[in-house]
């Protein structure tokens, strides 16, 4: 197995609050820019943070042949701009297409502390909702948020209710018609939803 290609960055462990926000799709142009595809809600963090952590891909064919680095590295973002549905970035130390191409498939992480604040107090980052307990107005526990799905017009909370056997899955639209309150400090979401709505 060939040795990893030398890179101009130091190996850096992912911070405890690291959040996956995208991946390097390919090189862009001939001067070392890379094209990055963001995950849902990843764009705000990509645009705001000037410190990214790149990690080798975890799955797929690129995971087997990736040789840019074997452990996460920290990089500084020199320039970034929107390009269609993706982003193009110039990273410190990447000055030619060959190095940029070697990053294809790398995962892009940003520390949660480097996310920009939301403009609206009723807007939340998905990562902050994962793990919250969901209860209805009567105080009945409906489950814990395991993930969110983007359906286009709005997100959907995917809950897991472990009080049943087997564990029950619930889907609740994350819209004001059903969501009364999100209390991050209490790690709880209150909703207008009955347990038999899913039957």
C-alpha positions in Angstrom: 0.0 0.0 0.0 1.6 3.4 -1.0 2.4 5.9 1.7 0.0 8.8 2.1 0.8 11.8 -0.1 2.5 14.5 2.0 0.2 17.4 2.7 0.9 20.9 4.0 -1.2 20.6 7.1 -0.7 19.1 10.5 -2.7 16.1 11.6 -5.4 17.4 14.0 -8.0 15.3 15.9 -11.6 16.2 15.2 -12.9 18.5 17.9 -15.5 17.0 20.3 -18.2 19.2 18.7 -17.2 18.5 15.1 -20.2 18.3 12.7 -20.0 16.8 9.2 -21.1 19.6 6.8 -20.0 18.4 3.4 -17.4 16.5 1.3 -14.9 17.5 -1.4 -16.4 16.5 -4.7 -13.5 17.3 -7.0 -10.9 19.8 -8.0 -12.2 23.0 -9.6 -10.0 24.8 -12.1 -6.2 24.5 -12.3 -5.1 26.7 -9.3 -5.9 24.4 -6.5 -9.6 25.2 -5.8 -11.9 22.4 -4.7 -15.6 21.9 -5.2 -17.5 21.0 -2.0 -21.0 19.6 -1.8 -22.7 20.5 1.5 -25.1 18.3 3.5 -28.5 19.7 4.4 -28.0 22.8 6.6 -24.2 22.6 6.0 -24.0 25.6 3.8 -24.1 28.2 6.6 -21.3 26.6 8.5 -19.2 26.1 5.3 -19.6 29.8 4.5 -18.9 31.1 8.0 -16.1 29.0 9.3 -12.6 29.7 8.2 -11.3 26.5 9.9 -12.2 23.2 8.4 -11.2 19.7 9.4 -10.8 17.2 6.5 -11.1 13.5 7.2 -10.7 10.5 4.8 -13.9 9.2 3.3 -15.6 6.5 5.5 -17.2 4.4 2.8 -17.4 3.8 -1.0 -14.5 3.2 -3.4 -12.7 6.4 -2.4 -12.3 5.1 1.1 -10.2 2.2 -0.2 -7.9 4.3 -2.5 -7.8 7.7 -0.7 -4.1 8.6 -0.1 -4.1 12.3 0.7 -3.9 11.7 4.4 -4.7 8.9 6.8 -6.0 11.0 9.7 -8.0 14.2 10.0 -6.2 17.4 9.2 -7.0 21.0 10.0 -7.1 23.5 7.1 -7.6 27.2 6.7 -10.0 28.5 4.1 -8.5 31.3 2.0 -11.5 32.0 -0.2 -15.0 30.5 -0.6 -17.9 31.2 -3.0 -21.1 29.7 -4.1 -21.1 27.8 -7.4 -24.5 26.5 -8.4 -25.6 23.9 -5.9 -22.1 23.5 -4.5 -19.3 25.7 -3.1 -15.8 26.2 -4.4 -13.0 26.9 -2.0 -9.3 27.7 -2.0 -7.5 26.1 0.9 -4.3 27.2 2.5 -1.5 25.1 1.0 -3.4 23.8 -2.0 -2.0 25.7 -5.0 -2.3 23.2 -7.8 -4.8 20.9 -9.3 -2.9 17.7 -8.4 -3.1 18.4 -4.7 -6.8 19.5 -5.1 -7.6 16.2 -6.9 -6.0 14.2 -4.1 -8.7 15.6 -1.8 -11.6 14.1 -3.8 -13.9 12.4 -1.4 -12.6 14.0 1.8 -15.2 14.7 4.4 -15.5 18.3 5.6 -16.2 18.9 9.3 -16.7 22.2 11.2 -16.7 22.7 14.9 -20.2 23.5 16.2 -18.6 26.5 18.0 -17.7 27.9 14.6 -21.3 27.9 13.2 -22.8 31.3 12.7 -25.7 32.3 15.0 -29.1 31.9 13.5 -31.0 35.1 12.5 -34.3 33.9 14.0 -34.7 32.6 17.5 -37.2 30.0 16.1 -34.5 28.6 13.7 -32.4 25.7 14.8 -29.5 23.8 13.4 -30.4 20.1 12.9 -27.4 19.0 14.8 -28.8 20.7 17.9 -32.1 18.8 17.7 -30.6 15.3 17.5 -31.1 13.5 20.8 -33.8 15.8 22.1 -36.8 14.2 23.9 -40.2 14.9 22.2 -43.3 15.2 24.3 -46.8 16.2 23.5 -48.9 18.9 25.2 -50.1 16.3 27.8 -46.5 15.5 28.7 -46.6 12.1 27.0 -43.2 11.1 25.7 -43.2 10.3 22.0 -39.6 9.4 21.4 -36.1 10.8 20.9 -35.0 12.7 17.7 -32.6 10.3 15.9 -32.4 12.3 12.6 -34.1 14.9 10.4 -35.2 14.4 6.8 -35.5 17.2 4.3 -38.7 16.9 2.3 -38.3 20.1 0.3 -40.7 22.6 1.9 -39.9 21.5 5.5 -37.9 19.1 7.6 -39.3 16.1 9.4 -38.4 14.9 12.8 -37.6 11.2 12.9 -38.3 9.8 16.4 -37.4 6.6 18.0 -39.7 5.5 20.8 -37.9 2.8 22.9 -40.8 2.3 25.3 -42.3 -0.1 22.9 -40.9 -3.4 21.7 -39.7 -3.3 19.1 -38.8 0.4 19.2 -41.4 2.4 17.3 -40.5 5.1 14.7 -42.5 8.3 14.4 -42.3 11.1 11.8 -43.4 14.6 12.8 -43.2 17.6 10.4 -41.0 20.2 11.9 -43.4 23.1 11.3 -45.2 25.5 13.6 -48.5 23.8 13.1 -47.2 20.8 15.1 -44.1 22.1 17.0 -45.0 24.3 20.0 -41.6 24.8 21.6 -38.0 23.8 21.3 -36.1 24.1 24.6 -32.5 23.3 23.9 -31.5 23.9 27.6 -34.0 21.3 28.7 -33.3 19.1 25.7 -37.0 18.8 24.9 -39.4 19.6 22.1 -43.1 20.0 22.8 -45.5 19.1 20.0 -49.2 19.0 19.2 -49.2 15.3 18.4 -51.0 12.3 19.6 -49.4 8.8 19.8 -52.1 7.3 17.7 -51.6 9.7 14.8 -49.1 7.2 13.3 -51.6 4.2 13.4 
